[in-house]
């Protein structure tokens, strides 16, 4: 019989919690480097980094894994938006995904690229002086997702209302203390106001041409709230951070920025490489439904198995010089396992808006590189592993072309 996987012993009482909390990305990378492809990182918590195991867990053809277990569903009901497609499972998830899937087709992807390109043309950055590019990227992502979800009638005021909701959701997502929504804390009151304002945007948009809202026409108020909140948050965060990380890398590689300005195909390779190094999702988890064997080790039922884009994307077995920014690696047909690259997940539960986010980032980066020469700022940039991987300390300088 196979035994349990190896892993760091950690503290006698708290295990590896302190090490993970202090430096999540460094902790996961050390675990893989020191203990292999299957690592026990806590009580009923296993890290998997080999592409075959990543694919097995995320594609899951055998029904061995689920998005959540009864234990994690209880936690989700307290912390988030349980009626959203993203947080559903089984037949409920299949029904919700089938309802939304057709909306996120080629036509919406083209529209997303056009919208992001138009927003990028509106950006005005000062020449010479160091500045923070995050507000402009955030505004671009916010206006794009507002337009895509709520239709052509969406105004700047509507985008601001959506932005307030995003801010409150982000605060809720990173807070270690989550009280019931009926407790009148300042945060709960702000969330109620934000949801009320967005409800007004939704009511107006229902009379218009918004395809996503049309797909949700039969949803009640709670389901509509949960769906839109998760779609807004994931679409906004993914696009914003993909653009910012790409600009950060291009500022240090001006020759790549010149090529991205001249060719969409190279801009696409640039964005893919940026998402390899700084993936929007840095950790994805599932729950085992039964006892399974992974990499020759026994993993019992009701165990959280996690796959880390941050770790697998930087494995030298799949990427020569893995810490180097090399967009050219995406211009050739490299023979990599399917599970070696999964910035938006894999399989049926992969992010429904992955193609939209990529198209928006490519369009925005192409436009910005054509308008500006990017130069790095003086600050050290560090990845902040929040709900999405955020660039902390990013500053740029630009010169108008």
C-alpha positions, 0 to 999 in steps of 0.5 A, spaced: 500 500 500 502 506 498 504 511 504 502 518 505 506 524 501 512 527 504 512 534 506 515 540 511 513 538 518 512 545 520 510 547 527 508 542 532 501 546 533 500 551 527 503 546 522 505 550 516 500 556 517 505 561 519 510 559 513 505 559 508 502 566 511 508 569 511 510 568 504 505 563 500 509 563 493 516 562 496 513 556 501 510 553 495 516 553 491 520 550 496 515 545 498 516 543 490 523 543 490 525 540 497 519 534 497 517 533 489 511 533 485 506 531 491 507 534 497 503 534 504 503 541 506 498 541 512 493 536 515 488 534 509 492 539 504 496 536 498 500 540 493 501 537 486 505 540 481 506 535 475 502 537 469 499 530 469 497 530 476 494 538 474 490 535 468 488 529 472 485 534 478 482 539 473 479 535 468 477 530 472 474 525 467 473 519 473 469 524 478 474 523 483 475 531 485 470 536 486 470 544 487 468 543 494 466 538 499 460 539 505 466 542 509 468 547 504 461 549 502 459 551 509 465 556 509 463 559 502 456 560 504 459 564 510 464 568 505 462 569 498 457 568 493 454 561 493 449 561 488 454 564 483 456 559 477 464 559 480 462 557 487 457 551 484 458 544 483 455 538 480 448 538 476 447 545 479 454 547 476 453 544 469 446 547 468 449 554 470 455 553 466 450 551 460 446 557 461 452 562 460 457 558 456 454 561 449 454 568 451 462 568 452 463 566 444 467 569 439 463 575 438 464 577 445 471 576 445 472 580 439 467 586 442 472 585 448 478 586 444 475 592 441 473 595 447 479 594 451 483 598 445 478 604 445 479 605 452 487 604 451 487 610 446 484 614 452 489 613 456 494 619 458 500 618 461 505 624 463 512 623 459 518 623 463 516 623 470 515 616 474 508 614 475 503 608 477 500 605 471 495 601 476 489 607 476 489 607 468 489 599 467 484 599 473 479 604 469 480 600 463 478 594 466 473 596 469 470 600 463 471 594 459 467 589 464 461 594 465 460 595 458 461 587 456 456 585 462 451 591 462 451 593 455 452 599 450 448 604 455 453 603 461 455 610 463 461 612 467 457 613 473 455 606 472 462 604 471 463 607 478 458 604 481 461 597 479 467 599 481 465 601 488 462 594 488 469 591 486 472 594 492 467 592 497 468 585 494 475 585 494 475 587 502 471 581 503 475 576 500 481 578 503 478 579 510 480 574 515 474 575 519 467 574 516 461 576 520 454 574 517 451 579 512 446 582 517 451 584 522 451 592 521 458 593 520 461 599 516 463 594 511 456 590 510 453 597 510 458 599 504 456 593 501 449 594 501 449 600 498 454 598 493 449 592 491 443 597 491 447 602 486 449 596 481 442 593 482 439 600 479 445 599 473 442 592 472 435 594 472 437 599 466 441 594 463 435 589 462 432 594 458 438 594 453 442 589 449 446 586 454 448 579 452 450 576 459 444 579 463 439 576 457 442 569 459 441 570 466 434 573 465 430 567 469 435 568 475 432 571 482 435 577 485 440 573 490 442 569 484 443 575 479 447 578 485 452 572 486 453 571 478 454 578 477 459 580 483 463 574 481 463 575 473 465 583 475 471 581 480 474 575 476 474 579 469 476 586 472 482 583 476 484 578 471 485 583 465 487 589 470 493 585 473 495 581 466 496 588 463 500 591 469 505 585 469 505 585 461 507 592 462 512 591 467 516 586 463 516 590 457 519 596 460 525 592 462 525 589 455 524 594 450 525 590 444 519 586 445 515 592 446 517 594 439 515 588 436 508 588 440 507 594 438 508 592 430 504 585 431 498 582 434 501 575 434 507 577 438 503 581 443 499 575 444 506 571 445 508 577 450 501 576 454 502 569 454 509 569 457 507 574 462 501 570 464 506 564 465 511 568 470 505 572 473 499 568 472 492 571 474 490 565 479 496 562 483 493 557 486 487 552 485 484 547 489 479 541 489 477 536 494 477 529 493 471 525 493 474 518 495 481 515 496 486 516 491 493 515 489 497 521 486 504 520 484 505 513 488 502 516 494 495 515 498 491 521 498 485 520 503 477 522 501 476 529 503 483 532 502 484 539 499 488 538 493 492 544 490 495 546 484 499 552 483 500 555 477 506 559 480 510 553 481 508 549 475 509 555 470 516 556 473 519 548 472 525 548 468 523 541 466 517 544 461 520 551 461 528 552 459 530 558 463 524 558 467 525 565 470 527 569 464 521 573 460 522 569 453 515 571 449 519 567 443 517 560 446 510 561 444 511 562 437 514 555 436 510 549 437 514 546 443 512 540 446 509 541 453 504 537 457 497 540 457 498 541 465 504 545 464 500 551 462 494 553 466 493 561 467 485 560 467 485 553 469 483 547 465 478 542 463 470 544 464 471 549 470 476 553 466 475 560 467 469 562 462 472 569 461 479 566 459 479 568 452 476 575 453 481 577 458 487 575 454 484 579 448 483 585 452 490 584 455 493 583 448 489 589 445 491 594 450 498 592 450 498 593 443 495 600 443 499 602 449 506 600 446 504 603 439 503 610 443 508 609 448 515 607 449 515 604 456 521 605 461 522 602 468 521 606 475 526 605 480 521 601 485 522 594 486 516 590 484 513 584 488 508 579 487 502 580 492 498 573 492 491 576 493 485 574 490 489 575 484 497 576 483 498 583 484 504 587 482 506 591 488 510 597 488 510 598 480 512 604 477 513 606 470 516 612 466 514 613 458 516 617 452 510 618 447 512 615 440 
